[in-house]
Amino acid sequence: MHSTLIVARMHPGSGEDVARLFGDFDRTEMPHLMGTRRRQLFHYRGLYFHLQDFDADNGGTRIEQARNDERFIRISEDLKPHIEAYDPATWRSPADAMATRFYDWEAGA
């Protein structure tokens, strides 16, 4: 499994709206098309954390293909009133907001 963590800023009081938008999105076939196995959203003191687990690290090919889907484009637009880039000066795509893992541990089988 491959995970990504996107860090951004979330407007106060937007949690319910953001959860609703992703709930609607996740009821479509889009998670399957992207290979998403699990999505978790967190907030802390104005920050937004979007943790997504995928079937496998496929170089982002499935996500890149999904980015052209109208549902992906629509949720990106619908989130704009609620979520903004952590650093707008450097943000060009979600890849610019992804945290870098520097430690990983799993319980033994």
N, C-alpha and C positions, 0 to 999 in steps of 0.2 A: 504494500500500500504506500502511496505517496501523499504527503500532506503539504498544504500551503497555508500561510497565515498572512492576511492582508491587514495592514494597520492604516487607519484613517482617522478623521475627526467626525464626530456625530453631534448634530445639533441637539440640545437638551429637549427631552420629551419626545424624541423621534423613534424610540425603541419599538413601540407598538406598530407604527406605520412601516418601519423597516421589516419587522417580523412578518407582517401581513403581506408585504410585497414578495418576500422570499417564500412564504407559504404558498402563495398563488403560483409563483414560478416553479417551485418544487413539485407541484401537483401536475405539471406538464411532463412531457418526455425529455425535457432539457437536461435534467440531472443524468439520465441514462446516456444521452448523446455525448455528454461531457465526461462520462466515467465517474461522476460524483457518487460516493458511497455514503458520505455523511457531511452535513454542514452544521456548524455551530457559530452563533453570533454572540459576542460579548461586548460590554461597554464598561469603561472605567474612567471617571473624571474627564468626560468629554472625548475620550478616545474610543474608537470602534475597532474591534478585532473580529475578523471573519476567517474562521478555521474551516478548511475544506479538505476532506480525505477522498482520494481518488483510487480507482482500481489498481493502477500502476503508473509509474513515471514513464510516460510515453513521449517525453520531449515537448509536451504541451500541444501536440498535433490536434487532439480532439477539441481542446479549448479554443485553439485558433480557428478551427472550422466553425465552432459554435458561435464565435464572436460576430459572424455575419448573419446569424439567424435573427429574424425580427423580434423574437421574444427576448433574446439577449440584449439587443439594442434597446428595446423598450424598458427592461428593468434597469439598465444603466441610466437611462434618462429619468425614470421615475424615482431613482435613488438620489438624484442631484439635489433636491431641496433638503435632504436629510443628512447626506454624507458628503464630505469634501476631502480632498487630498490632504495628507499629513503635511506635505511640503508642496504647495501648488507650483513653486518655481521649478521643481524638478520632475513633476508628475507628467508622464506622457501616456502611460497605460497601466493596468493593474500590476504589471511586473515591477513598476517603479515603487510600489507600495508594499511589496512582499518582504516579510521579515526573513532573515537568514538564520537557519538553524545552526547552532554551534555546539549542541550536546544532545544526545539521544540515548535513551535507556529503555529496555523492555524486560519484563519478567521472563525468566527462562521457561521453556516448555515443560 
